[in-house]
Amino acid sequence: MKTLITGATGQLGSLVLDHLLTRLSATEIAVSVRTPAKADAIAAKGVEVRHGDFDDLALMTKAFAGVETALIISAEADNATRIAQHRTAVDAAKAAGVKHVIYTSIVDPRVDADFTYSAIHLDTENYIKQSGLKYTLLRNSFYADLLMAGVPHALETGDFGAPAGDAKITYVTRNDLAEAAAIVLANPAAHENAVYELTGAKAVTHAEIAGYIADATGKPVKFADLPADVHVGILNSIGLPGHLVEALAGLYVGAKKGDYAVVSNDLEKILGRPSQSVEDFLTKALAA
Ligand SMILES: NC(=O)c1ccc[n+]([C@@H]2O[C@H](COP(=O)([O-])OP(=O)(O)OC[C@H]3O[C@@H](n4cnc5c(N)ncnc54)[C@H](OP(=O)(O)O)[C@@H]3O)[C@@H](O)[C@H]2O)c1
Protein backbone atom coordinates (compact mmCIF):
# COMPACT_ATOMS: atom_id res chain seq x y z
CA MET A 1 0.00 0.00 0.00
CA LYS A 2 1.28 3.45 -0.95
CA THR A 3 1.25 6.87 0.64
CA LEU A 4 0.12 9.47 -1.90
CA ILE A 5 0.41 13.24 -2.25
CA THR A 6 -1.83 15.21 -4.62
CA GLY A 7 -0.61 18.52 -6.08
CA ALA A 8 2.97 17.32 -5.87
CA THR A 9 4.05 19.63 -8.71
CA GLY A 10 2.82 22.59 -6.64
CA GLN A 11 4.92 24.56 -4.18
CA LEU A 12 3.61 22.98 -0.97
CA GLY A 13 3.30 19.49 -2.47
CA SER A 14 6.88 19.41 -3.74
CA LEU A 15 8.15 20.41 -0.28
CA VAL A 16 5.96 17.75 1.36
CA LEU A 17 7.42 15.15 -1.00
CA ASP A 18 10.99 16.17 -0.17
CA HIS A 19 10.27 15.93 3.56
CA LEU A 20 8.46 12.61 3.14
CA LEU A 21 11.40 11.14 1.23
CA THR A 22 13.48 11.58 4.41
CA ARG A 23 10.95 9.43 6.29
CA LEU A 24 9.72 6.80 3.80
CA SER A 25 11.44 5.11 0.89
CA ALA A 26 10.60 6.35 -2.60
CA THR A 27 8.95 3.03 -3.44
CA GLU A 28 6.41 3.56 -0.64
CA ILE A 29 5.30 6.93 -2.11
CA ALA A 30 3.17 7.89 -5.09
CA VAL A 31 2.05 11.31 -6.29
CA SER A 32 -0.99 12.42 -8.23
CA VAL A 33 -0.42 15.31 -10.63
CA ARG A 34 -2.52 16.98 -13.32
CA THR A 35 0.35 17.03 -15.80
CA PRO A 36 2.59 13.97 -15.52
CA ALA A 37 4.95 15.46 -18.13
CA LYS A 38 5.84 18.13 -15.55
CA ALA A 39 6.77 15.47 -12.98
CA ASP A 40 9.95 14.02 -14.55
CA ALA A 41 12.04 15.23 -11.62
CA ILE A 42 9.70 13.40 -9.23
CA ALA A 43 9.86 10.18 -11.25
CA ALA A 44 13.65 10.47 -11.28
CA LYS A 45 13.57 10.17 -7.49
CA GLY A 46 11.95 6.75 -7.84
CA VAL A 47 8.49 7.99 -6.83
CA GLU A 48 5.55 6.64 -8.84
CA VAL A 49 3.80 9.43 -10.75
CA ARG A 50 0.08 9.02 -11.38
CA HIS A 51 -2.28 11.19 -13.38
CA GLY A 52 -5.06 12.73 -11.29
CA ASP A 53 -7.40 15.69 -11.49
CA PHE A 54 -10.09 16.68 -8.99
CA ASP A 55 -12.37 17.47 -11.96
CA ASP A 56 -12.37 13.80 -13.01
CA LEU A 57 -13.75 11.25 -10.53
CA ALA A 58 -12.79 8.16 -12.57
CA LEU A 59 -9.22 9.38 -13.15
CA MET A 60 -8.85 10.39 -9.51
CA THR A 61 -10.17 7.02 -8.30
CA LYS A 62 -7.55 5.31 -10.47
CA ALA A 63 -4.87 7.58 -9.04
CA PHE A 64 -5.83 6.56 -5.50
CA ALA A 65 -5.75 2.80 -6.23
CA GLY A 66 -3.72 0.81 -3.70
CA VAL A 67 -3.22 3.87 -1.50
CA GLU A 68 -3.49 3.59 2.28
CA THR A 69 -2.98 7.25 3.22
CA ALA A 70 -3.46 10.28 0.97
CA LEU A 71 -2.67 13.95 1.41
CA ILE A 72 -5.26 15.99 -0.49
CA ILE A 73 -3.77 19.43 -1.09
CA SER A 74 -6.51 21.99 -1.66
CA ALA A 75 -6.86 23.28 -5.23
CA GLU A 76 -7.26 26.82 -6.64
CA ALA A 77 -10.60 27.92 -8.11
CA ASP A 78 -13.78 29.81 -7.26
CA ASN A 79 -15.75 28.52 -4.29
CA ALA A 80 -18.39 26.47 -6.11
CA THR A 81 -15.82 24.83 -8.39
CA ARG A 82 -13.41 24.07 -5.60
CA ILE A 83 -16.06 22.67 -3.26
CA ALA A 84 -17.08 20.26 -6.06
CA GLN A 85 -13.43 19.39 -6.81
CA HIS A 86 -12.61 18.61 -3.19
CA ARG A 87 -15.77 16.52 -2.80
CA THR A 88 -14.74 14.59 -5.92
CA ALA A 89 -11.30 13.97 -4.44
CA VAL A 90 -12.84 12.63 -1.23
CA ASP A 91 -15.34 10.48 -3.16
CA ALA A 92 -12.49 9.08 -5.25
CA ALA A 93 -10.41 8.29 -2.17
CA LYS A 94 -13.33 6.43 -0.64
CA ALA A 95 -14.15 4.57 -3.86
CA ALA A 96 -10.52 3.49 -4.23
CA GLY A 97 -10.33 2.16 -0.68
CA VAL A 98 -8.04 4.80 0.82
CA LYS A 99 -8.08 4.42 4.61
CA HIS A 100 -6.90 7.81 5.86
CA VAL A 101 -7.22 11.22 4.23
CA ILE A 102 -5.13 14.22 5.28
CA TYR A 103 -6.36 17.59 4.04
CA THR A 104 -4.77 21.05 3.93
CA SER A 105 -7.45 23.33 5.34
CA ILE A 106 -7.32 26.87 6.72
CA VAL A 107 -7.18 28.10 10.31
CA ASP A 108 -10.64 28.59 11.82
CA PRO A 109 -12.69 27.61 8.73
CA ARG A 110 -16.11 29.26 8.76
CA VAL A 111 -18.96 29.66 6.31
CA ASP A 112 -19.33 33.37 7.19
CA ALA A 113 -15.65 34.35 7.25
CA ASP A 114 -14.63 37.50 5.40
CA PHE A 115 -11.83 35.41 3.89
CA THR A 116 -14.24 33.86 1.41
CA TYR A 117 -12.17 30.73 0.70
CA SER A 118 -12.72 29.74 4.34
CA ALA A 119 -16.17 28.40 3.44
CA ILE A 120 -14.62 25.96 0.94
CA HIS A 121 -12.42 24.47 3.64
CA LEU A 122 -15.31 24.12 6.08
CA ASP A 123 -17.32 22.27 3.42
CA THR A 124 -14.41 19.95 2.60
CA GLU A 125 -13.69 19.28 6.27
CA ASN A 126 -17.32 18.36 6.91
CA TYR A 127 -17.44 16.22 3.77
CA ILE A 128 -14.35 14.30 4.90
CA LYS A 129 -15.77 13.81 8.41
CA GLN A 130 -19.03 12.50 6.95
CA SER A 131 -17.20 10.14 4.57
CA GLY A 132 -16.36 7.67 7.32
CA LEU A 133 -12.69 7.76 6.33
CA LYS A 134 -10.05 8.32 8.98
CA TYR A 135 -8.82 11.87 8.66
CA THR A 136 -6.36 14.50 9.79
CA LEU A 137 -7.17 18.14 9.14
CA LEU A 138 -4.18 20.44 8.76
CA ARG A 139 -5.59 23.92 9.25
CA ASN A 140 -2.75 25.92 7.72
CA SER A 141 -2.37 29.60 8.52
CA PHE A 142 -1.19 32.05 5.86
CA TYR A 143 2.16 31.53 4.16
CA ALA A 144 4.91 33.92 5.28
CA ASP A 145 6.41 33.19 1.85
CA LEU A 146 3.71 35.33 0.21
CA LEU A 147 5.02 38.42 2.03
CA MET A 148 8.01 38.37 -0.32
CA ALA A 149 5.71 39.56 -3.14
CA GLY A 150 5.56 43.02 -1.57
CA VAL A 151 9.32 43.33 -1.10
CA PRO A 152 10.44 44.67 -4.54
CA HIS A 153 7.93 47.56 -4.33
CA ALA A 154 8.90 48.21 -0.70
CA LEU A 155 12.57 48.45 -1.59
CA GLU A 156 11.81 50.73 -4.54
CA THR A 157 9.43 53.12 -2.74
CA GLY A 158 10.03 52.58 0.98
CA ASP A 159 6.39 51.51 1.42
CA PHE A 160 5.39 47.97 2.36
CA GLY A 161 1.69 48.23 1.57
CA ALA A 162 -1.35 46.23 2.67
CA PRO A 163 -4.85 47.10 3.94
CA ALA A 164 -3.89 45.50 7.26
CA GLY A 165 -4.08 48.33 9.82
CA ASP A 166 -2.98 46.95 13.19
CA ALA A 167 -4.09 43.40 12.32
CA LYS A 168 -1.97 40.62 13.73
CA ILE A 169 -1.63 37.51 11.57
CA THR A 170 -0.07 34.16 12.49
CA TYR A 171 1.97 33.84 9.27
CA VAL A 172 3.86 30.55 8.99
CA THR A 173 6.37 29.24 6.45
CA ARG A 174 5.27 26.90 3.70
CA ASN A 175 8.26 24.72 4.48
CA ASP A 176 7.26 24.18 8.12
CA LEU A 177 3.70 23.33 7.02
CA ALA A 178 5.14 20.88 4.48
CA GLU A 179 7.32 19.19 7.07
CA ALA A 180 4.34 18.87 9.42
CA ALA A 181 2.29 17.28 6.62
CA ALA A 182 5.11 14.82 5.90
CA ILE A 183 5.37 13.88 9.59
CA VAL A 184 1.63 13.15 9.66
CA LEU A 185 1.80 11.22 6.37
CA ALA A 186 4.64 9.05 7.64
CA ASN A 187 2.76 8.07 10.79
CA PRO A 188 -0.96 8.69 10.24
CA ALA A 189 -2.10 6.42 13.10
CA ALA A 190 -0.62 8.94 15.58
CA HIS A 191 -2.83 11.67 14.09
CA GLU A 192 -6.10 9.80 13.52
CA ASN A 193 -9.13 12.13 13.41
CA ALA A 194 -7.02 15.02 14.71
CA VAL A 195 -7.62 18.64 13.78
CA TYR A 196 -4.57 20.89 13.97
CA GLU A 197 -4.38 24.68 13.85
CA LEU A 198 -0.98 25.20 12.23
CA THR A 199 0.08 28.76 12.94
CA GLY A 200 3.31 30.61 13.46
CA ALA A 201 4.44 30.98 17.09
CA LYS A 202 3.63 34.71 17.04
CA ALA A 203 1.00 36.87 15.37
CA VAL A 204 2.73 39.80 13.67
CA THR A 205 1.54 43.16 12.36
CA HIS A 206 2.49 44.45 8.95
CA ALA A 207 4.36 47.30 10.67
CA GLU A 208 6.54 44.66 12.34
CA ILE A 209 6.99 42.88 9.00
CA ALA A 210 8.08 46.17 7.36
CA GLY A 211 10.58 46.53 10.22
CA TYR A 212 11.99 43.05 9.54
CA ILE A 213 12.44 43.95 5.86
CA ALA A 214 14.12 47.24 6.80
CA ASP A 215 16.48 45.49 9.23
CA ALA A 216 17.32 42.71 6.76
CA THR A 217 18.04 45.05 3.85
CA GLY A 218 19.25 48.20 5.58
CA LYS A 219 16.66 50.13 3.54
CA PRO A 220 14.17 52.61 5.09
CA VAL A 221 11.05 50.46 4.60
CA LYS A 222 7.89 51.29 6.55
CA PHE A 223 4.35 49.93 6.56
CA ALA A 224 1.80 51.76 4.36
CA ASP A 225 -1.79 51.05 5.40
CA LEU A 226 -3.59 50.88 2.05
CA PRO A 227 -7.26 51.82 1.73
CA ALA A 228 -9.22 48.67 0.87
CA ASP A 229 -10.34 50.01 -2.54
CA VAL A 230 -6.77 50.87 -3.54
CA HIS A 231 -5.68 47.34 -2.60
CA VAL A 232 -8.50 45.81 -4.66
CA GLY A 233 -7.56 48.07 -7.58
CA ILE A 234 -3.96 46.86 -7.45
CA LEU A 235 -5.02 43.20 -7.33
CA ASN A 236 -7.38 43.70 -10.29
CA SER A 237 -4.70 45.59 -12.24
CA ILE A 238 -2.32 42.62 -12.05
CA GLY A 239 -5.02 40.37 -13.52
CA LEU A 240 -5.92 38.18 -10.55
CA PRO A 241 -9.24 36.31 -10.90
CA GLY A 242 -12.20 37.95 -9.14
CA HIS A 243 -12.61 35.16 -6.58
CA LEU A 244 -8.98 35.54 -5.49
CA VAL A 245 -9.28 39.34 -5.25
CA GLU A 246 -12.37 38.91 -3.10
CA ALA A 247 -10.64 36.35 -0.86
CA LEU A 248 -7.48 38.46 -0.39
CA ALA A 249 -9.49 41.61 0.36
CA GLY A 250 -11.59 39.63 2.83
CA LEU A 251 -8.51 38.16 4.48
CA TYR A 252 -7.51 41.63 5.72
CA VAL A 253 -11.08 42.54 6.73
CA GLY A 254 -11.19 39.38 8.85
CA ALA A 255 -7.66 39.87 10.14
CA LYS A 256 -8.58 43.36 11.39
CA LYS A 257 -11.33 41.68 13.43
CA GLY A 258 -8.71 39.35 14.95
CA ASP A 259 -9.63 36.29 12.88
CA TYR A 260 -6.04 35.21 12.23
CA ALA A 261 -4.35 36.38 15.45
CA VAL A 262 -4.83 33.24 17.53
CA VAL A 263 -1.58 31.34 18.06
CA SER A 264 -1.59 27.56 18.50
CA ASN A 265 1.33 25.34 19.50
CA ASP A 266 0.08 22.42 17.36
CA LEU A 267 2.76 23.02 14.70
CA GLU A 268 5.59 23.11 17.21
CA LYS A 269 4.29 19.90 18.79
CA ILE A 270 4.15 18.07 15.44
CA LEU A 271 7.56 19.35 14.32
CA GLY A 272 9.18 18.68 17.70
CA ARG A 273 10.96 22.03 17.38
CA PRO A 274 10.01 25.72 17.23
CA SER A 275 8.59 26.82 13.89
CA GLN A 276 10.56 29.36 11.85
CA SER A 277 9.59 32.92 12.75
CA VAL A 278 8.53 35.43 10.10
CA GLU A 279 11.54 37.55 11.02
CA ASP A 280 13.99 34.67 10.53
CA PHE A 281 12.26 33.59 7.31
CA LEU A 282 12.40 37.10 5.78
CA THR A 283 15.95 37.73 6.96
CA LYS A 284 17.19 34.52 5.31
CA ALA A 285 15.06 34.93 2.17
CA LEU A 286 16.27 38.51 1.69
CA ALA A 287 19.91 37.52 2.24
CA ALA A 288 19.61 34.79 -0.41
N1 LIG B 1 -2.21 29.14 3.48
C1 LIG B 1 -1.92 29.99 2.51
O1 LIG B 1 -1.37 31.09 2.72
C2 LIG B 1 -2.23 29.64 1.09
C3 LIG B 1 -1.86 30.50 0.08
C4 LIG B 1 -2.13 30.16 -1.23
C5 LIG B 1 -2.79 28.97 -1.50
N2 LIG B 1 -3.13 28.13 -0.49
C6 LIG B 1 -3.83 26.84 -0.72
O2 LIG B 1 -2.87 25.82 -0.50
C7 LIG B 1 -2.72 25.05 -1.71
C8 LIG B 1 -1.26 24.65 -1.87
O3 LIG B 1 -0.47 25.83 -1.91
P1 LIG B 1 0.72 25.96 -2.95
O4 LIG B 1 1.50 27.13 -2.52
O5 LIG B 1 1.39 24.67 -3.13
O6 LIG B 1 -0.09 26.30 -4.27
P2 LIG B 1 0.35 25.94 -5.77
O7 LIG B 1 1.82 25.98 -5.92
O8 LIG B 1 -0.48 26.81 -6.65
O9 LIG B 1 -0.12 24.43 -5.93
C9 LIG B 1 -1.47 24.10 -6.03
C10 LIG B 1 -1.54 22.65 -6.44
O10 LIG B 1 -2.92 22.29 -6.56
C11 LIG B 1 -3.03 21.50 -7.73
N3 LIG B 1 -4.37 21.57 -8.28
C12 LIG B 1 -5.04 22.68 -8.67
N4 LIG B 1 -6.22 22.32 -9.21
C13 LIG B 1 -6.28 20.97 -9.15
C14 LIG B 1 -7.22 20.00 -9.58
N5 LIG B 1 -8.35 20.37 -10.21
N6 LIG B 1 -6.95 18.69 -9.38
C15 LIG B 1 -5.79 18.31 -8.78
N7 LIG B 1 -4.86 19.18 -8.34
C16 LIG B 1 -5.09 20.50 -8.55
C17 LIG B 1 -2.03 22.11 -8.69
O11 LIG B 1 -1.74 21.19 -9.70
P3 LIG B 1 -0.76 21.57 -10.94
O12 LIG B 1 0.65 21.45 -10.39
O13 LIG B 1 -1.08 20.53 -11.93
O14 LIG B 1 -1.11 22.97 -11.35
C18 LIG B 1 -0.86 22.40 -7.78
O15 LIG B 1 -0.02 21.29 -7.67
C19 LIG B 1 -3.25 25.96 -2.82
O16 LIG B 1 -3.71 25.20 -3.91
C20 LIG B 1 -4.36 26.69 -2.11
O17 LIG B 1 -5.54 25.90 -2.03
C21 LIG B 1 -2.85 28.42 0.80
The ligand as a Gaussian input file, in Angstrom:
#p B3LYP/6-31G(d) Opt

LIG

0 1
 N       -2.206000      29.136000       3.483000
 C       -1.915000      29.989000       2.511000
 O       -1.374000      31.090000       2.724000
 C       -2.230000      29.639000       1.089000
 C       -1.863000      30.504000       0.076000
 C       -2.135000      30.164000      -1.235000
 C       -2.790000      28.972000      -1.504000
 N       -3.135000      28.129000      -0.486000
 C       -3.830000      26.845000      -0.716000
 O       -2.873000      25.815000      -0.504000
 C       -2.715000      25.046000      -1.709000
 C       -1.259000      24.653000      -1.868000
 O       -0.468000      25.834000      -1.907000
 P        0.720000      25.958000      -2.946000
 O        1.497000      27.135000      -2.520000
 O        1.392000      24.665000      -3.126000
 O       -0.088000      26.302000      -4.269000
 P        0.346000      25.941000      -5.774000
 O        1.820000      25.976000      -5.919000
 O       -0.485000      26.810000      -6.650000
 O       -0.119000      24.428000      -5.933000
 C       -1.473000      24.104000      -6.031000
 C       -1.538000      22.649000      -6.437000
 O       -2.922000      22.286000      -6.556000
 C       -3.031000      21.504000      -7.726000
 N       -4.373000      21.572000      -8.277000
 C       -5.039000      22.678000      -8.670000
 N       -6.219000      22.322000      -9.206000
 C       -6.284000      20.970000      -9.152000
 C       -7.217000      20.004000      -9.583000
 N       -8.347000      20.367000     -10.211000
 N       -6.947000      18.692000      -9.381000
 C       -5.794000      18.308000      -8.784000
 N       -4.859000      19.179000      -8.338000
 C       -5.093000      20.496000      -8.553000
 C       -2.033000      22.115000      -8.689000
 O       -1.738000      21.194000      -9.705000
 P       -0.755000      21.567000     -10.938000
 O        0.645000      21.451000     -10.388000
 O       -1.083000      20.531000     -11.929000
 O       -1.114000      22.974000     -11.345000
 C       -0.862000      22.403000      -7.777000
 O       -0.024000      21.287000      -7.669000
 C       -3.246000      25.956000      -2.819000
 O       -3.714000      25.202000      -3.911000
 C       -4.362000      26.688000      -2.110000
 O       -5.545000      25.904000      -2.033000
 C       -2.852000      28.420000       0.803000

